[in-house]
Amino acid sequence: MTVPVGPGDLTAEWLTEALGVPVASVAVTAVGTGQTGSSHRVAVTYADPTDLPVSFVAKLGAED
């Protein structure tokens, strides 16, 4: 599995592999100002019913 470098790497395919459940779609939105890194709210639609959260925050390295 690759490690996401930027928000564009947080795809449905990557999340399916990382979470171990089928992800139908994902929306990623920046949150915060990101002084030393970047934070993104990840809203997930799962392909099947699950108890996993429908949104969470992903912290990534700085984008510059």
C-alpha positions in Angstrom: 0.0 0.0 0.0 1.3 3.5 -0.8 1.2 6.4 1.6 -0.9 9.3 0.4 1.2 12.4 -0.3 -1.6 14.8 -1.0 -5.4 15.0 -0.8 -5.8 13.8 -4.3 -4.3 10.4 -3.2 -7.2 9.9 -0.8 -9.3 8.1 -3.5 -12.1 5.6 -3.1 -9.7 2.9 -4.3 -7.0 3.8 -1.8 -9.5 4.0 1.1 -11.0 0.6 0.1 -7.6 -0.9 0.5 -6.7 1.0 3.7 -10.1 0.4 5.5 -10.7 -3.1 4.2 -14.3 -2.3 3.1 -15.6 -1.2 -0.3 -15.8 2.6 -0.6 -18.2 3.9 -3.3 -17.1 7.6 -3.2 -15.1 10.1 -1.2 -15.1 13.9 -0.9 -12.0 15.6 0.5 -12.1 19.2 1.9 -9.2 21.1 3.4 -9.6 22.2 7.1 -7.4 24.5 9.1 -4.4 26.6 8.0 -1.7 23.9 7.9 1.5 25.4 9.3 3.6 22.3 9.2 1.2 19.9 7.5 -2.3 19.8 6.0 -5.6 18.5 7.4 -8.5 17.3 5.3 -12.0 16.2 6.2 -12.7 13.0 4.4 -16.4 12.2 3.8 -16.9 8.6 2.7 -19.9 6.8 1.2 -19.5 3.0 1.7 -20.7 0.5 -0.9 -22.1 -1.8 1.8 -23.4 -1.1 5.3 -20.7 -0.7 8.0 -20.2 0.7 11.5 -17.2 2.8 10.3 -17.5 6.6 10.5 -18.8 8.4 7.5 -16.3 11.3 8.0 -12.9 11.7 9.6 -9.8 13.9 9.3 -6.7 12.9 7.5 -3.4 14.6 8.4 -0.9 14.8 5.6 2.5 16.5 5.1 2.7 20.1 4.0 1.7 20.7 0.4 4.5 23.2 -0.4 
